[in-house]
Amino acid sequence: MDTETIQAVAAPDFREELEIALRVNGHEHRLRIDARVTLLDLLRERLRLTGTKKGCNFGECGACTVHLNGRRVNACMLLAAALDGCDVITVEGLANGETFHPVQEAFIAHDGFQCGFCTPGQIMSAVALIEEGHTRSEAEIREWMSGNLCRCSSYPQIVEAVKAAAGKWRR
């Protein structure tokens, strides 16, 4: 085999571009994207919504948690090409103008963050678990928040924030 053939076999060209439409935080976006781009990278690099964080990039830490069609997901694990027509909510989409979402307010009031890196994913999971009705006990809150890791160990404050928000708000 000649060198050109070996290179073609070893490194196929996956740079195919696709056009997708997404509704992100209530705004329609028509985007031409590389077929390999994840939802996380699309949000951060193309749409400049940097609240969603890239932590482990393996779906294990929850820093990239967003809501997709009303369900929480790890944005690092989803190819954007598969999400044509979907609705995405990021932490930037929770506030109503200058008014914070009740869960965001609770995180501030209860010091539910230290360094803040995991906070957007924690907040997105907290909103989801409240909507899902998983706030009957501290143990239940901890279980349903267990997919979100906090390196600063703000877990007690996060649980208090979720309890407070759940008492004030449900969609």
VEXZAMI-747935 format. One record per atom (N, C-alpha, C): residue number from 1; x, y, z. Coordinates in nm, 2 decimals. Example, Ala and Ser with C-alpha at 12.3 -4.5 7.8 and 13.67 -1.06 7.14 Angstrom:
2
+------+--------+--------+--------+
: resi :      X :      Y :      Z :
+------+--------+--------+--------+
:    1 :   1.32 :  -0.57 :   0.78 :
:    1 :   1.23 :  -0.45 :   0.78 :
:    1 :   1.32 :  -0.33 :   0.78 :
:    2 :   1.28 :  -0.22 :   0.71 :
:    2 :   1.37 :  -0.11 :   0.71 :
:    2 :   1.29 :   0.00 :   0.79 :
+------+--------+--------+--------+
! end
This chain:
171
+------+--------+--------+--------+
: resi :      X :      Y :      Z :
+------+--------+--------+--------+
:    1 :   0.08 :  -0.12 :   0.00 :
:    1 :   0.00 :   0.00 :   0.00 :
:    1 :   0.09 :   0.12 :   0.00 :
:    2 :   0.05 :   0.22 :  -0.08 :
:    2 :   0.13 :   0.35 :  -0.08 :
:    2 :   0.09 :   0.43 :   0.04 :
:    3 :   0.17 :   0.53 :   0.07 :
:    3 :   0.15 :   0.62 :   0.18 :
:    3 :   0.02 :   0.69 :   0.18 :
:    4 :  -0.03 :   0.74 :   0.07 :
:    4 :  -0.16 :   0.81 :   0.06 :
:    4 :  -0.27 :   0.72 :   0.09 :
:    5 :  -0.27 :   0.59 :   0.05 :
:    5 :  -0.38 :   0.50 :   0.08 :
:    5 :  -0.38 :   0.47 :   0.23 :
:    6 :  -0.26 :   0.45 :   0.29 :
:    6 :  -0.25 :   0.42 :   0.43 :
:    6 :  -0.31 :   0.54 :   0.51 :
:    7 :  -0.28 :   0.66 :   0.48 :
:    7 :  -0.33 :   0.78 :   0.55 :
:    7 :  -0.48 :   0.78 :   0.54 :
:    8 :  -0.53 :   0.75 :   0.42 :
:    8 :  -0.68 :   0.76 :   0.40 :
:    8 :  -0.75 :   0.65 :   0.49 :
:    9 :  -0.69 :   0.54 :   0.50 :
:    9 :  -0.75 :   0.43 :   0.58 :
:    9 :  -0.74 :   0.46 :   0.73 :
:   10 :  -0.62 :   0.51 :   0.77 :
:   10 :  -0.59 :   0.54 :   0.91 :
:   10 :  -0.67 :   0.66 :   0.96 :
:   11 :  -0.70 :   0.76 :   0.87 :
:   11 :  -0.76 :   0.88 :   0.92 :
:   11 :  -0.87 :   0.92 :   0.82 :
:   12 :  -0.99 :   0.86 :   0.84 :
:   12 :  -1.10 :   0.89 :   0.75 :
:   12 :  -1.14 :   1.04 :   0.78 :
:   13 :  -1.20 :   1.10 :   0.68 :
:   13 :  -1.24 :   1.24 :   0.69 :
:   13 :  -1.39 :   1.24 :   0.75 :
:   14 :  -1.39 :   1.28 :   0.88 :
:   14 :  -1.52 :   1.29 :   0.95 :
:   14 :  -1.57 :   1.43 :   0.97 :
:   15 :  -1.52 :   1.52 :   0.88 :
:   15 :  -1.55 :   1.66 :   0.90 :
:   15 :  -1.68 :   1.70 :   0.83 :
:   16 :  -1.77 :   1.60 :   0.81 :
:   16 :  -1.89 :   1.63 :   0.75 :
:   16 :  -1.97 :   1.74 :   0.83 :
:   17 :  -2.02 :   1.84 :   0.76 :
:   17 :  -2.10 :   1.94 :   0.83 :
:   17 :  -2.25 :   1.91 :   0.81 :
:   18 :  -2.33 :   1.94 :   0.91 :
:   18 :  -2.47 :   1.93 :   0.90 :
:   18 :  -2.54 :   2.06 :   0.95 :
:   19 :  -2.66 :   2.07 :   0.90 :
:   19 :  -2.74 :   2.19 :   0.95 :
:   19 :  -2.84 :   2.14 :   1.05 :
:   20 :  -2.84 :   2.20 :   1.16 :
:   20 :  -2.94 :   2.17 :   1.26 :
:   20 :  -3.01 :   2.30 :   1.31 :
:   21 :  -3.13 :   2.27 :   1.37 :
:   21 :  -3.20 :   2.38 :   1.43 :
:   21 :  -3.22 :   2.34 :   1.58 :
:   22 :  -3.19 :   2.44 :   1.67 :
:   22 :  -3.21 :   2.42 :   1.81 :
:   22 :  -3.28 :   2.54 :   1.87 :
:   23 :  -3.36 :   2.51 :   1.97 :
:   23 :  -3.42 :   2.62 :   2.05 :
:   23 :  -3.34 :   2.62 :   2.18 :
:   24 :  -3.26 :   2.73 :   2.20 :
:   24 :  -3.18 :   2.74 :   2.32 :
:   24 :  -3.22 :   2.86 :   2.40 :
:   25 :  -3.26 :   2.83 :   2.52 :
:   25 :  -3.31 :   2.94 :   2.62 :
:   25 :  -3.42 :   3.02 :   2.55 :
:   26 :  -3.50 :   2.96 :   2.47 :
:   26 :  -3.61 :   3.03 :   2.41 :
:   26 :  -3.58 :   3.10 :   2.28 :
:   27 :  -3.46 :   3.08 :   2.23 :
:   27 :  -3.42 :   3.15 :   2.10 :
:   27 :  -3.39 :   3.04 :   2.00 :
:   28 :  -3.44 :   3.06 :   1.88 :
:   28 :  -3.41 :   2.96 :   1.77 :
:   28 :  -3.27 :   2.99 :   1.71 :
:   29 :  -3.20 :   2.88 :   1.68 :
:   29 :  -3.07 :   2.88 :   1.62 :
:   29 :  -3.07 :   2.78 :   1.51 :
:   30 :  -3.03 :   2.83 :   1.39 :
:   30 :  -3.00 :   2.74 :   1.28 :
:   30 :  -2.85 :   2.74 :   1.26 :
:   31 :  -2.79 :   2.63 :   1.28 :
:   31 :  -2.64 :   2.62 :   1.28 :
:   31 :  -2.59 :   2.51 :   1.18 :
:   32 :  -2.48 :   2.55 :   1.12 :
:   32 :  -2.41 :   2.45 :   1.04 :
:   32 :  -2.29 :   2.40 :   1.13 :
:   33 :  -2.29 :   2.27 :   1.16 :
:   33 :  -2.20 :   2.22 :   1.26 :
:   33 :  -2.12 :   2.10 :   1.21 :
:   34 :  -2.01 :   2.07 :   1.27 :
:   34 :  -1.93 :   1.95 :   1.24 :
:   34 :  -2.01 :   1.84 :   1.30 :
:   35 :  -2.02 :   1.73 :   1.24 :
:   35 :  -2.10 :   1.61 :   1.28 :
:   35 :  -2.05 :   1.56 :   1.42 :
:   36 :  -1.93 :   1.59 :   1.46 :
:   36 :  -1.87 :   1.53 :   1.58 :
:   36 :  -1.88 :   1.62 :   1.70 :
:   37 :  -1.93 :   1.74 :   1.69 :
:   37 :  -1.94 :   1.84 :   1.80 :
:   37 :  -2.04 :   1.79 :   1.90 :
:   38 :  -2.01 :   1.81 :   2.03 :
:   38 :  -2.10 :   1.77 :   2.13 :
:   38 :  -2.19 :   1.89 :   2.16 :
:   39 :  -2.30 :   1.87 :   2.23 :
:   39 :  -2.39 :   1.98 :   2.27 :
:   39 :  -2.31 :   2.08 :   2.36 :
:   40 :  -2.23 :   2.02 :   2.45 :
:   40 :  -2.15 :   2.11 :   2.54 :
:   40 :  -2.06 :   2.20 :   2.46 :
:   41 :  -1.99 :   2.15 :   2.36 :
:   41 :  -1.90 :   2.24 :   2.28 :
:   41 :  -1.98 :   2.34 :   2.20 :
:   42 :  -2.09 :   2.29 :   2.15 :
:   42 :  -2.18 :   2.38 :   2.07 :
:   42 :  -2.22 :   2.50 :   2.16 :
:   43 :  -2.27 :   2.47 :   2.28 :
:   43 :  -2.32 :   2.58 :   2.37 :
:   43 :  -2.20 :   2.67 :   2.40 :
:   44 :  -2.09 :   2.62 :   2.44 :
:   44 :  -1.98 :   2.70 :   2.49 :
:   44 :  -1.91 :   2.78 :   2.37 :
:   45 :  -1.88 :   2.71 :   2.27 :
:   45 :  -1.79 :   2.76 :   2.16 :
:   45 :  -1.86 :   2.83 :   2.05 :
:   46 :  -1.98 :   2.78 :   2.02 :
:   46 :  -2.05 :   2.85 :   1.91 :
:   46 :  -2.16 :   2.95 :   1.96 :
:   47 :  -2.23 :   2.92 :   2.07 :
:   47 :  -2.33 :   3.01 :   2.12 :
:   47 :  -2.28 :   3.10 :   2.23 :
:   48 :  -2.16 :   3.07 :   2.28 :
:   48 :  -2.10 :   3.15 :   2.38 :
:   48 :  -2.17 :   3.15 :   2.51 :
:   49 :  -2.24 :   3.04 :   2.54 :
:   49 :  -2.31 :   3.02 :   2.67 :
:   49 :  -2.22 :   2.94 :   2.76 :
:   50 :  -2.13 :   3.01 :   2.83 :
:   50 :  -2.03 :   2.95 :   2.90 :
:   50 :  -2.06 :   2.91 :   3.05 :
:   51 :  -2.19 :   2.93 :   3.08 :
:   51 :  -2.23 :   2.89 :   3.22 :
:   51 :  -2.22 :   2.74 :   3.23 :
:   52 :  -2.25 :   2.66 :   3.12 :
:   52 :  -2.24 :   2.52 :   3.12 :
:   52 :  -2.09 :   2.49 :   3.12 :
:   53 :  -2.04 :   2.41 :   3.22 :
:   53 :  -1.90 :   2.39 :   3.23 :
:   53 :  -1.85 :   2.25 :   3.18 :
:   54 :  -1.73 :   2.25 :   3.13 :
:   54 :  -1.67 :   2.12 :   3.09 :
:   54 :  -1.58 :   2.08 :   3.20 :
:   55 :  -1.63 :   1.97 :   3.27 :
:   55 :  -1.56 :   1.92 :   3.39 :
:   55 :  -1.48 :   1.80 :   3.34 :
:   56 :  -1.54 :   1.68 :   3.35 :
:   56 :  -1.47 :   1.56 :   3.32 :
:   56 :  -1.47 :   1.52 :   3.17 :
:   57 :  -1.57 :   1.57 :   3.10 :
:   57 :  -1.60 :   1.54 :   2.96 :
:   57 :  -1.63 :   1.39 :   2.94 :
:   58 :  -1.67 :   1.32 :   3.04 :
:   58 :  -1.71 :   1.18 :   3.04 :
:   58 :  -1.84 :   1.15 :   3.09 :
:   59 :  -1.92 :   1.25 :   3.13 :
:   59 :  -2.05 :   1.24 :   3.18 :
:   59 :  -2.06 :   1.19 :   3.33 :
:   60 :  -1.95 :   1.21 :   3.40 :
:   60 :  -1.94 :   1.16 :   3.54 :
:   60 :  -1.95 :   1.27 :   3.64 :
:   61 :  -1.93 :   1.40 :   3.61 :
:   61 :  -1.93 :   1.50 :   3.71 :
:   61 :  -2.05 :   1.59 :   3.72 :
:   62 :  -2.12 :   1.60 :   3.61 :
:   62 :  -2.25 :   1.68 :   3.61 :
:   62 :  -2.23 :   1.83 :   3.59 :
:   63 :  -2.10 :   1.88 :   3.57 :
:   63 :  -2.08 :   2.02 :   3.55 :
:   63 :  -2.15 :   2.07 :   3.42 :
:   64 :  -2.18 :   1.98 :   3.33 :
:   64 :  -2.23 :   2.02 :   3.20 :
:   64 :  -2.38 :   2.00 :   3.19 :
:   65 :  -2.45 :   1.98 :   3.31 :
:   65 :  -2.59 :   1.95 :   3.31 :
:   65 :  -2.68 :   2.06 :   3.25 :
:   66 :  -2.76 :   2.03 :   3.15 :
:   66 :  -2.86 :   2.12 :   3.09 :
:   66 :  -2.99 :   2.04 :   3.09 :
:   67 :  -3.09 :   2.11 :   3.05 :
:   67 :  -3.22 :   2.05 :   3.02 :
:   67 :  -3.25 :   2.03 :   2.87 :
:   68 :  -3.28 :   1.92 :   2.83 :
:   68 :  -3.30 :   1.89 :   2.69 :
:   68 :  -3.45 :   1.83 :   2.68 :
:   69 :  -3.53 :   1.91 :   2.61 :
:   69 :  -3.67 :   1.87 :   2.60 :
:   69 :  -3.73 :   1.84 :   2.74 :
:   70 :  -3.69 :   1.92 :   2.84 :
:   70 :  -3.75 :   1.91 :   2.97 :
:   70 :  -3.69 :   1.81 :   3.07 :
:   71 :  -3.58 :   1.74 :   3.02 :
:   71 :  -3.51 :   1.64 :   3.10 :
:   71 :  -3.36 :   1.68 :   3.12 :
:   72 :  -3.31 :   1.66 :   3.24 :
:   72 :  -3.17 :   1.69 :   3.26 :
:   72 :  -3.08 :   1.59 :   3.19 :
:   73 :  -2.97 :   1.64 :   3.13 :
:   73 :  -2.88 :   1.56 :   3.06 :
:   73 :  -2.74 :   1.61 :   3.07 :
:   74 :  -2.64 :   1.53 :   3.05 :
:   74 :  -2.50 :   1.57 :   3.05 :
:   74 :  -2.47 :   1.61 :   2.91 :
:   75 :  -2.45 :   1.74 :   2.88 :
:   75 :  -2.43 :   1.79 :   2.75 :
:   75 :  -2.30 :   1.74 :   2.68 :
:   76 :  -2.20 :   1.70 :   2.76 :
:   76 :  -2.08 :   1.64 :   2.71 :
:   76 :  -2.10 :   1.51 :   2.64 :
:   77 :  -2.21 :   1.44 :   2.67 :
:   77 :  -2.23 :   1.31 :   2.62 :
:   77 :  -2.32 :   1.30 :   2.50 :
:   78 :  -2.37 :   1.41 :   2.45 :
:   78 :  -2.46 :   1.42 :   2.34 :
:   78 :  -2.40 :   1.48 :   2.21 :
:   79 :  -2.41 :   1.42 :   2.10 :
:   79 :  -2.37 :   1.48 :   1.98 :
:   79 :  -2.48 :   1.58 :   1.93 :
:   80 :  -2.44 :   1.70 :   1.91 :
:   80 :  -2.54 :   1.81 :   1.87 :
:   80 :  -2.61 :   1.77 :   1.74 :
:   81 :  -2.55 :   1.69 :   1.65 :
:   81 :  -2.61 :   1.65 :   1.53 :
:   81 :  -2.74 :   1.57 :   1.55 :
:   82 :  -2.75 :   1.50 :   1.66 :
:   82 :  -2.86 :   1.42 :   1.69 :
:   82 :  -2.98 :   1.50 :   1.75 :
:   83 :  -2.96 :   1.63 :   1.77 :
:   83 :  -3.05 :   1.70 :   1.85 :
:   83 :  -3.13 :   1.80 :   1.77 :
:   84 :  -3.13 :   1.79 :   1.64 :
:   84 :  -3.21 :   1.88 :   1.55 :
:   84 :  -3.35 :   1.89 :   1.60 :
:   85 :  -3.40 :   2.01 :   1.62 :
:   85 :  -3.54 :   2.03 :   1.66 :
:   85 :  -3.56 :   2.03 :   1.81 :
:   86 :  -3.46 :   2.01 :   1.89 :
:   86 :  -3.48 :   2.00 :   2.03 :
:   86 :  -3.48 :   2.13 :   2.10 :
:   87 :  -3.52 :   2.13 :   2.22 :
:   87 :  -3.53 :   2.25 :   2.31 :
:   87 :  -3.43 :   2.23 :   2.42 :
:   88 :  -3.34 :   2.33 :   2.44 :
:   88 :  -3.23 :   2.32 :   2.54 :
:   88 :  -3.24 :   2.44 :   2.63 :
:   89 :  -3.23 :   2.42 :   2.76 :
:   89 :  -3.23 :   2.52 :   2.86 :
:   89 :  -3.10 :   2.51 :   2.93 :
:   90 :  -3.02 :   2.62 :   2.94 :
:   90 :  -2.90 :   2.62 :   3.01 :
:   90 :  -2.92 :   2.71 :   3.14 :
:   91 :  -2.82 :   2.72 :   3.22 :
:   91 :  -2.83 :   2.80 :   3.34 :
:   91 :  -2.86 :   2.95 :   3.31 :
:   92 :  -2.81 :   2.99 :   3.19 :
:   92 :  -2.84 :   3.13 :   3.15 :
:   92 :  -2.98 :   3.15 :   3.12 :
:   93 :  -3.05 :   3.04 :   3.09 :
:   93 :  -3.20 :   3.06 :   3.05 :
:   93 :  -3.29 :   3.05 :   3.17 :
:   94 :  -3.24 :   3.03 :   3.29 :
:   94 :  -3.33 :   3.02 :   3.41 :
:   94 :  -3.38 :   3.15 :   3.45 :
:   95 :  -3.30 :   3.25 :   3.46 :
:   95 :  -3.34 :   3.38 :   3.51 :
:   95 :  -3.44 :   3.45 :   3.42 :
:   96 :  -3.52 :   3.53 :   3.47 :
:   96 :  -3.62 :   3.61 :   3.40 :
:   96 :  -3.56 :   3.75 :   3.39 :
:   97 :  -3.48 :   3.79 :   3.29 :
:   97 :  -3.42 :   3.92 :   3.29 :
:   97 :  -3.32 :   3.93 :   3.40 :
:   98 :  -3.34 :   4.03 :   3.49 :
:   98 :  -3.26 :   4.05 :   3.60 :
:   98 :  -3.30 :   3.97 :   3.73 :
:   99 :  -3.41 :   3.90 :   3.72 :
:   99 :  -3.47 :   3.83 :   3.83 :
:   99 :  -3.42 :   3.69 :   3.83 :
:  100 :  -3.35 :   3.65 :   3.93 :
:  100 :  -3.30 :   3.51 :   3.94 :
:  100 :  -3.41 :   3.41 :   3.95 :
:  101 :  -3.39 :   3.29 :   3.90 :
:  101 :  -3.48 :   3.18 :   3.93 :
:  101 :  -3.48 :   3.15 :   4.08 :
:  102 :  -3.59 :   3.10 :   4.13 :
:  102 :  -3.59 :   3.07 :   4.28 :
:  102 :  -3.48 :   2.97 :   4.32 :
:  103 :  -3.44 :   2.88 :   4.24 :
:  103 :  -3.33 :   2.79 :   4.28 :
:  103 :  -3.19 :   2.87 :   4.28 :
:  104 :  -3.17 :   2.96 :   4.18 :
:  104 :  -3.05 :   3.04 :   4.19 :
:  104 :  -3.05 :   3.13 :   4.31 :
:  105 :  -3.17 :   3.18 :   4.35 :
:  105 :  -3.18 :   3.26 :   4.47 :
:  105 :  -3.14 :   3.18 :   4.59 :
:  106 :  -3.19 :   3.06 :   4.60 :
:  106 :  -3.17 :   2.97 :   4.71 :
:  106 :  -3.02 :   2.93 :   4.72 :
:  107 :  -2.96 :   2.91 :   4.61 :
:  107 :  -2.81 :   2.88 :   4.61 :
:  107 :  -2.73 :   3.00 :   4.67 :
:  108 :  -2.77 :   3.12 :   4.64 :
:  108 :  -2.71 :   3.24 :   4.69 :
:  108 :  -2.74 :   3.25 :   4.84 :
:  109 :  -2.86 :   3.24 :   4.88 :
:  109 :  -2.90 :   3.26 :   5.02 :
:  109 :  -2.84 :   3.15 :   5.11 :
:  110 :  -2.82 :   3.03 :   5.06 :
:  110 :  -2.77 :   2.92 :   5.14 :
:  110 :  -2.62 :   2.89 :   5.12 :
:  111 :  -2.55 :   2.98 :   5.05 :
:  111 :  -2.41 :   2.95 :   5.01 :
:  111 :  -2.39 :   2.82 :   4.95 :
:  112 :  -2.47 :   2.78 :   4.85 :
:  112 :  -2.46 :   2.65 :   4.79 :
:  112 :  -2.35 :   2.64 :   4.69 :
:  113 :  -2.25 :   2.72 :   4.70 :
:  113 :  -2.13 :   2.72 :   4.61 :
:  113 :  -2.01 :   2.77 :   4.68 :
:  114 :  -1.90 :   2.73 :   4.64 :
:  114 :  -1.77 :   2.79 :   4.69 :
:  114 :  -1.70 :   2.84 :   4.57 :
:  115 :  -1.63 :   2.76 :   4.50 :
:  115 :  -1.56 :   2.81 :   4.38 :
:  115 :  -1.65 :   2.84 :   4.27 :
:  116 :  -1.77 :   2.78 :   4.26 :
:  116 :  -1.87 :   2.81 :   4.16 :
:  116 :  -1.86 :   2.73 :   4.03 :
:  117 :  -1.76 :   2.65 :   4.02 :
:  117 :  -1.74 :   2.58 :   3.89 :
:  117 :  -1.86 :   2.48 :   3.87 :
:  118 :  -1.90 :   2.40 :   3.97 :
:  118 :  -2.00 :   2.30 :   3.96 :
:  118 :  -2.14 :   2.36 :   3.97 :
:  119 :  -2.15 :   2.49 :   4.02 :
:  119 :  -2.28 :   2.55 :   4.05 :
:  119 :  -2.38 :   2.55 :   3.94 :
:  120 :  -2.35 :   2.58 :   3.81 :
:  120 :  -2.45 :   2.58 :   3.71 :
:  120 :  -2.51 :   2.44 :   3.69 :
:  121 :  -2.43 :   2.34 :   3.69 :
:  121 :  -2.48 :   2.20 :   3.68 :
:  121 :  -2.56 :   2.16 :   3.80 :
:  122 :  -2.52 :   2.20 :   3.92 :
:  122 :  -2.59 :   2.17 :   4.04 :
:  122 :  -2.73 :   2.24 :   4.03 :
:  123 :  -2.73 :   2.36 :   3.99 :
:  123 :  -2.86 :   2.44 :   3.98 :
:  123 :  -2.95 :   2.37 :   3.88 :
:  124 :  -2.90 :   2.33 :   3.77 :
:  124 :  -2.98 :   2.27 :   3.66 :
:  124 :  -3.04 :   2.14 :   3.71 :
:  125 :  -2.96 :   2.06 :   3.79 :
:  125 :  -3.01 :   1.93 :   3.85 :
:  125 :  -3.11 :   1.96 :   3.95 :
:  126 :  -3.09 :   2.06 :   4.03 :
:  126 :  -3.18 :   2.10 :   4.14 :
:  126 :  -3.32 :   2.14 :   4.08 :
:  127 :  -3.32 :   2.22 :   3.98 :
:  127 :  -3.44 :   2.26 :   3.91 :
:  127 :  -3.52 :   2.13 :   3.87 :
:  128 :  -3.44 :   2.04 :   3.81 :
:  128 :  -3.50 :   1.92 :   3.75 :
:  128 :  -3.56 :   1.83 :   3.87 :
:  129 :  -3.48 :   1.81 :   3.97 :
:  129 :  -3.53 :   1.72 :   4.08 :
:  129 :  -3.65 :   1.78 :   4.15 :
:  130 :  -3.66 :   1.91 :   4.16 :
:  130 :  -3.78 :   1.97 :   4.22 :
:  130 :  -3.90 :   1.95 :   4.13 :
:  131 :  -3.88 :   1.97 :   4.00 :
:  131 :  -3.99 :   1.95 :   3.90 :
:  131 :  -4.03 :   1.80 :   3.90 :
:  132 :  -3.93 :   1.71 :   3.92 :
:  132 :  -3.96 :   1.56 :   3.93 :
:  132 :  -4.02 :   1.52 :   4.06 :
:  133 :  -4.02 :   1.61 :   4.16 :
:  133 :  -4.08 :   1.57 :   4.29 :
:  133 :  -3.99 :   1.49 :   4.38 :
:  134 :  -3.86 :   1.50 :   4.36 :
:  134 :  -3.77 :   1.43 :   4.44 :
:  134 :  -3.71 :   1.51 :   4.56 :
:  135 :  -3.80 :   1.56 :   4.64 :
:  135 :  -3.75 :   1.65 :   4.75 :
:  135 :  -3.82 :   1.61 :   4.88 :
:  136 :  -3.86 :   1.49 :   4.90 :
:  136 :  -3.93 :   1.45 :   5.02 :
:  136 :  -3.84 :   1.44 :   5.14 :
:  137 :  -3.71 :   1.42 :   5.12 :
:  137 :  -3.62 :   1.41 :   5.23 :
:  137 :  -3.48 :   1.45 :   5.19 :
:  138 :  -3.40 :   1.48 :   5.29 :
:  138 :  -3.26 :   1.51 :   5.25 :
:  138 :  -3.19 :   1.39 :   5.18 :
:  139 :  -3.22 :   1.27 :   5.22 :
:  139 :  -3.16 :   1.15 :   5.16 :
:  139 :  -3.20 :   1.15 :   5.01 :
:  140 :  -3.33 :   1.18 :   4.99 :
:  140 :  -3.38 :   1.17 :   4.85 :
:  140 :  -3.31 :   1.28 :   4.77 :
:  141 :  -3.30 :   1.40 :   4.82 :
:  141 :  -3.23 :   1.51 :   4.75 :
:  141 :  -3.09 :   1.47 :   4.72 :
:  142 :  -3.02 :   1.42 :   4.82 :
:  142 :  -2.88 :   1.37 :   4.80 :
:  142 :  -2.87 :   1.27 :   4.69 :
:  143 :  -2.96 :   1.17 :   4.69 :
:  143 :  -2.96 :   1.06 :   4.59 :
:  143 :  -2.98 :   1.12 :   4.45 :
:  144 :  -3.08 :   1.21 :   4.43 :
:  144 :  -3.11 :   1.26 :   4.30 :
:  144 :  -3.01 :   1.37 :   4.26 :
:  145 :  -2.93 :   1.42 :   4.35 :
:  145 :  -2.82 :   1.52 :   4.31 :
:  145 :  -2.69 :   1.45 :   4.30 :
:  146 :  -2.68 :   1.32 :   4.32 :
:  146 :  -2.56 :   1.24 :   4.32 :
:  146 :  -2.48 :   1.24 :   4.19 :
:  147 :  -2.54 :   1.27 :   4.08 :
:  147 :  -2.47 :   1.28 :   3.96 :
:  147 :  -2.39 :   1.41 :   3.94 :
:  148 :  -2.40 :   1.50 :   4.03 :
:  148 :  -2.33 :   1.63 :   4.03 :
:  148 :  -2.22 :   1.63 :   4.14 :
:  149 :  -2.10 :   1.64 :   4.10 :
:  149 :  -1.99 :   1.64 :   4.20 :
:  149 :  -1.95 :   1.78 :   4.23 :
:  150 :  -1.91 :   1.80 :   4.36 :
:  150 :  -1.86 :   1.93 :   4.40 :
:  150 :  -1.72 :   1.91 :   4.47 :
:  151 :  -1.62 :   1.96 :   4.41 :
:  151 :  -1.48 :   1.94 :   4.47 :
:  151 :  -1.46 :   2.02 :   4.60 :
:  152 :  -1.54 :   2.13 :   4.62 :
:  152 :  -1.53 :   2.21 :   4.74 :
:  152 :  -1.61 :   2.15 :   4.85 :
:  153 :  -1.69 :   2.05 :   4.83 :
:  153 :  -1.77 :   1.99 :   4.93 :
:  153 :  -1.88 :   2.08 :   4.99 :
:  154 :  -1.95 :   2.14 :   4.91 :
:  154 :  -2.06 :   2.23 :   4.95 :
:  154 :  -2.19 :   2.16 :   4.96 :
:  155 :  -2.18 :   2.02 :   4.97 :
:  155 :  -2.31 :   1.94 :   4.97 :
:  155 :  -2.41 :   1.98 :   5.07 :
:  156 :  -2.37 :   2.01 :   5.20 :
:  156 :  -2.47 :   2.05 :   5.30 :
:  156 :  -2.55 :   2.17 :   5.26 :
:  157 :  -2.48 :   2.27 :   5.21 :
:  157 :  -2.54 :   2.40 :   5.16 :
:  157 :  -2.63 :   2.37 :   5.04 :
:  158 :  -2.58 :   2.29 :   4.95 :
:  158 :  -2.66 :   2.26 :   4.83 :
:  158 :  -2.79 :   2.19 :   4.87 :
:  159 :  -2.79 :   2.10 :   4.96 :
:  159 :  -2.91 :   2.03 :   5.01 :
:  159 :  -3.00 :   2.13 :   5.07 :
:  160 :  -2.95 :   2.22 :   5.15 :
:  160 :  -3.03 :   2.33 :   5.21 :
:  160 :  -3.10 :   2.42 :   5.11 :
:  161 :  -3.02 :   2.45 :   5.01 :
:  161 :  -3.07 :   2.54 :   4.90 :
:  161 :  -3.18 :   2.47 :   4.82 :
:  162 :  -3.17 :   2.34 :   4.80 :
:  162 :  -3.27 :   2.26 :   4.73 :
:  162 :  -3.40 :   2.26 :   4.81 :
:  163 :  -3.38 :   2.23 :   4.94 :
:  163 :  -3.50 :   2.22 :   5.03 :
:  163 :  -3.57 :   2.36 :   5.03 :
:  164 :  -3.50 :   2.46 :   5.04 :
:  164 :  -3.56 :   2.60 :   5.05 :
:  164 :  -3.63 :   2.63 :   4.92 :
:  165 :  -3.56 :   2.60 :   4.81 :
:  165 :  -3.63 :   2.63 :   4.68 :
:  165 :  -3.75 :   2.54 :   4.65 :
:  166 :  -3.74 :   2.42 :   4.70 :
:  166 :  -3.86 :   2.33 :   4.68 :
:  166 :  -3.98 :   2.38 :   4.76 :
:  167 :  -3.95 :   2.44 :   4.87 :
:  167 :  -4.06 :   2.49 :   4.96 :
:  167 :  -4.13 :   2.61 :   4.90 :
:  168 :  -4.06 :   2.68 :   4.81 :
:  168 :  -4.11 :   2.81 :   4.75 :
:  168 :  -4.16 :   2.79 :   4.61 :
:  169 :  -4.11 :   2.69 :   4.54 :
:  169 :  -4.13 :   2.69 :   4.39 :
:  169 :  -4.15 :   2.55 :   4.34 :
:  170 :  -4.24 :   2.54 :   4.25 :
:  170 :  -4.26 :   2.42 :   4.17 :
:  170 :  -4.32 :   2.47 :   4.04 :
:  171 :  -4.27 :   2.42 :   3.92 :
:  171 :  -4.33 :   2.46 :   3.80 :
:  171 :  -4.46 :   2.39 :   3.78 :
+------+--------+--------+--------+
! end
